[in-house]
Amino acid sequence: MELLNDPTFWVAIAFVIFVALVFKPGKNAIGGALDDKIAQIRNEVDEAQRLREEAQATLAAYQRQQRDAAQEAESLMARAQAEIESHRKHATAQLKAVLERQEALAREKIAQAEAAAVLAVQRRAVEVAVSATATLLEGKLSGSAGDALIDEAIRALPERLH
């Protein structure tokens, strides 16, 4: 019974009662705060996980787009190369045809020039021959019989040369 008179005993009892009274509401407040914090952290983790998955999906989409763009670029390059080759072959064929036409035209012009030169030489030869014959006959034939013979020969000469 002496304990009932001891102030330390009553301080200890009061402390235990105080702790019991404060612990129960404090426990609920601390537990609630911890539960709220756990829920908040869980929500943040879930949000981070969702954002991570969303980022991975976006990355995968961009990678697919990049692959598709690379394939499209390769396809465009292949088509461009084929088109270039087609244009090159067409241009080569056209150039060859133009050169062949120009060569044929040049040959034709050369042949015409040769024919004109031969004709000019023939005409000049006829003129020289006629002139020489006229001069020769004038010197050897004199008088009216010679004149008649010379005139006849001069008229007949062009017909005989052709």
C-alpha positions as a Python dict, from the first residue, in 0.01 Angstrom:
ca = {
    (1, 'M'): (0, 0, 0),
    (2, 'E'): (280, 214, 28),
    (3, 'L'): (278, 231, -344),
    (4, 'L'): (-44, 423, -337),
    (5, 'N'): (129, 698, -147),
    (6, 'D'): (432, 711, -370),
    (7, 'P'): (409, 1001, -620),
    (8, 'T'): (633, 822, -871),
    (9, 'F'): (382, 539, -888),
    (10, 'W'): (103, 783, -968),
    (11, 'V'): (316, 959, -1224),
    (12, 'A'): (386, 623, -1387),
    (13, 'I'): (14, 531, -1384),
    (14, 'A'): (-76, 873, -1524),
    (15, 'F'): (189, 833, -1790),
    (16, 'V'): (54, 489, -1888),
    (17, 'I'): (-303, 623, -1902),
    (18, 'F'): (-185, 928, -2097),
    (19, 'V'): (5, 708, -2341),
    (20, 'A'): (-298, 477, -2375),
    (21, 'L'): (-531, 769, -2435),
    (22, 'V'): (-297, 939, -2682),
    (23, 'F'): (-189, 614, -2852),
    (24, 'K'): (-538, 508, -2960),
    (25, 'P'): (-630, 830, -3151),
    (26, 'G'): (-265, 881, -3253),
    (27, 'K'): (-254, 526, -3382),
    (28, 'N'): (-560, 589, -3597),
    (29, 'A'): (-422, 925, -3716),
    (30, 'I'): (-74, 783, -3787),
    (31, 'G'): (-223, 469, -3945),
    (32, 'G'): (-456, 678, -4160),
    (33, 'A'): (-173, 906, -4264),
    (34, 'L'): (45, 604, -4344),
    (35, 'D'): (-241, 439, -4537),
    (36, 'D'): (-295, 762, -4730),
    (37, 'K'): (77, 786, -4804),
    (38, 'I'): (85, 417, -4911),
    (39, 'A'): (-214, 477, -5139),
    (40, 'Q'): (-51, 789, -5281),
    (41, 'I'): (277, 602, -5343),
    (42, 'R'): (84, 309, -5495),
    (43, 'N'): (-99, 552, -5726),
    (44, 'E'): (229, 716, -5824),
    (45, 'V'): (385, 376, -5893),
    (46, 'D'): (80, 275, -6100),
    (47, 'E'): (93, 607, -6287),
    (48, 'A'): (466, 563, -6346),
    (49, 'Q'): (404, 209, -6471),
    (50, 'R'): (127, 332, -6701),
    (51, 'L'): (350, 612, -6832),
    (52, 'R'): (633, 364, -6884),
    (53, 'E'): (407, 132, -7082),
    (54, 'E'): (274, 427, -7279),
    (55, 'A'): (630, 544, -7351),
    (56, 'Q'): (726, 195, -7465),
    (57, 'A'): (422, 179, -7692),
    (58, 'T'): (507, 522, -7834),
    (59, 'L'): (869, 416, -7884),
    (60, 'A'): (757, 99, -8060),
    (61, 'A'): (525, 305, -8283),
    (62, 'Y'): (806, 545, -8372),
    (63, 'Q'): (1040, 255, -8443),
    (64, 'R'): (776, 101, -8673),
    (65, 'Q'): (731, 437, -8844),
    (66, 'Q'): (1108, 468, -8884),
    (67, 'R'): (1130, 117, -9035),
    (68, 'D'): (836, 195, -9264),
    (69, 'A'): (995, 524, -9367),
    (70, 'A'): (1326, 349, -9435),
    (71, 'Q'): (1149, 86, -9644),
    (72, 'E'): (958, 357, -9830),
    (73, 'A'): (1283, 545, -9894),
    (74, 'E'): (1445, 226, -10027),
    (75, 'S'): (1142, 164, -10246),
    (76, 'L'): (1155, 522, -10377),
    (77, 'M'): (1528, 488, -10447),
    (78, 'A'): (1473, 160, -10633),
    (79, 'R'): (1193, 314, -10840),
    (80, 'A'): (1407, 622, -10909),
    (81, 'Q'): (1699, 403, -11019),
    (82, 'A'): (1470, 203, -11248),
    (83, 'E'): (1326, 522, -11391),
    (84, 'I'): (1673, 667, -11444),
    (85, 'E'): (1781, 350, -11623),
    (86, 'S'): (1468, 360, -11839),
    (87, 'H'): (1529, 727, -11929),
    (88, 'R'): (1895, 652, -12002),
    (89, 'K'): (1804, 366, -12238),
    (90, 'H'): (1537, 580, -12407),
    (91, 'A'): (1777, 874, -12447),
    (92, 'T'): (2049, 642, -12582),
    (93, 'A'): (1807, 495, -12836),
    (94, 'Q'): (1689, 842, -12941),
    (95, 'L'): (2048, 966, -12973),
    (96, 'K'): (2140, 664, -13182),
    (97, 'A'): (1839, 722, -13410),
    (98, 'V'): (1924, 1092, -13449),
    (99, 'L'): (2287, 1010, -13527),
    (100, 'E'): (2181, 750, -13784),
    (101, 'R'): (1946, 1002, -13949),
    (102, 'Q'): (2219, 1267, -13955),
    (103, 'E'): (2467, 1017, -14098),
    (104, 'A'): (2218, 915, -14370),
    (105, 'L'): (2150, 1282, -14446),
    (106, 'A'): (2524, 1355, -14465),
    (107, 'R'): (2576, 1057, -14698),
    (108, 'E'): (2291, 1176, -14915),
    (109, 'K'): (2437, 1529, -14930),
    (110, 'I'): (2779, 1386, -15017),
    (111, 'A'): (2625, 1174, -15293),
    (112, 'Q'): (2439, 1478, -15428),
    (113, 'A'): (2757, 1685, -15417),
    (114, 'E'): (2947, 1409, -15597),
    (115, 'A'): (2674, 1384, -15861),
    (116, 'A'): (2673, 1763, -15904),
    (117, 'A'): (3053, 1766, -15932),
    (118, 'V'): (3051, 1487, -16190),
    (119, 'L'): (2782, 1666, -16386),
    (120, 'A'): (2976, 1993, -16369),
    (121, 'V'): (3293, 1818, -16485),
    (122, 'Q'): (3104, 1650, -16770),
    (123, 'R'): (2951, 1979, -16881),
    (124, 'R'): (3285, 2151, -16863),
    (125, 'A'): (3444, 1866, -17058),
    (126, 'V'): (3176, 1894, -17323),
    (127, 'E'): (3225, 2268, -17344),
    (128, 'V'): (3603, 2229, -17372),
    (129, 'A'): (3567, 1951, -17629),
    (130, 'V'): (3320, 2151, -17833),
    (131, 'S'): (3538, 2459, -17814),
    (132, 'A'): (3850, 2261, -17906),
    (133, 'T'): (3674, 2084, -18187),
    (134, 'A'): (3536, 2410, -18319),
    (135, 'T'): (3879, 2569, -18307),
    (136, 'L'): (4042, 2269, -18474),
    (137, 'L'): (3780, 2240, -18745),
    (138, 'E'): (3786, 2613, -18815),
    (139, 'G'): (4155, 2591, -18875),
    (140, 'K'): (4132, 2285, -19104),
    (141, 'L'): (3811, 2354, -19281),
    (142, 'S'): (3767, 2673, -19461),
    (143, 'G'): (3498, 2805, -19681),
    (144, 'S'): (3129, 2742, -19698),
    (145, 'A'): (3153, 2360, -19704),
    (146, 'G'): (3362, 2370, -19392),
    (147, 'D'): (3124, 2609, -19226),
    (148, 'A'): (2829, 2384, -19297),
    (149, 'L'): (3013, 2077, -19168),
    (150, 'I'): (3123, 2258, -18852),
    (151, 'D'): (2776, 2382, -18780),
    (152, 'E'): (2634, 2033, -18829),
    (153, 'A'): (2898, 1876, -18600),
    (154, 'I'): (2843, 2136, -18330),
    (155, 'R'): (2467, 2076, -18328),
    (156, 'A'): (2507, 1696, -18317),
    (157, 'L'): (2784, 1688, -18053),
    (158, 'P'): (2570, 1743, -17739),
    (159, 'E'): (2327, 1469, -17845),
    (160, 'R'): (2609, 1220, -17901),
    (161, 'L'): (2775, 1289, -17565),
    (162, 'H'): (2461, 1219, -17364),
}
